[in-house]
């Protein structure tokens, strides 16, 4: 398993943990990206993959 795959697994785990009622806030998605050292786009891709809705978006990053 590559390091990138490990990071994406961690992103998936954290996104699932922080999701409430099928939604996650944009600031939380940015926090996850920063904490895990991945791009906001990587978090956005996982959010889309898991069919989770983003709310409170900042500057249309996702």
N, C-alpha and C positions, 0 to 999 in steps of 0.2 A: 504494500500500500504506500503510495507516495505521500509526501508531506502535505501536498495540496488536498489529497483525499482525506487525510486526517483532519485538516482544518475544516473542510466542508462538513465532516461528520460532527465536529464540535459546534459548528454554526447551526446545523440542523437541531442538535440537542438543545442548544441554548434558545433558539427561536421557539421551539416547541414548549420549552419551560416558561418562556416569557409571554406566550400567546394567551390571551383571555378572550373567550367567546369568539374564537376564530379571527381575532384581530390583534395587531401589534402596532404600537405607535412608532412613528418615524424616529423620534429621538431615541427610543429604545433600540431600534435597528442600528442606528449610528453608534450607540454605546456598545452593542454586541460587536460591531466591526472593529471598533477601537480596542476593546478588551482582547479580542482574538487575533488582532493584527492582520485583518483581511480588509478588502475594500468594501465600501458600502454596496457596490454593485454585486459582489459575491453574496452578501446578505440578502439583497433584493432578489437575486436569482433563486436562492433557497426559499424565500417567502413565496415567490411565484410558484415554485415547484410544489410546495406544500399547500398551495391554494389558500393562503392566509391573506387577509385584507390589511393593508396599511392605512393608518389614519394619522392626522396631524402632520401631514407631509411638509417638509422644508425644501423649498426651491426645486421641487420636482426631481429629486435625486433618484427616486425609485420608480 
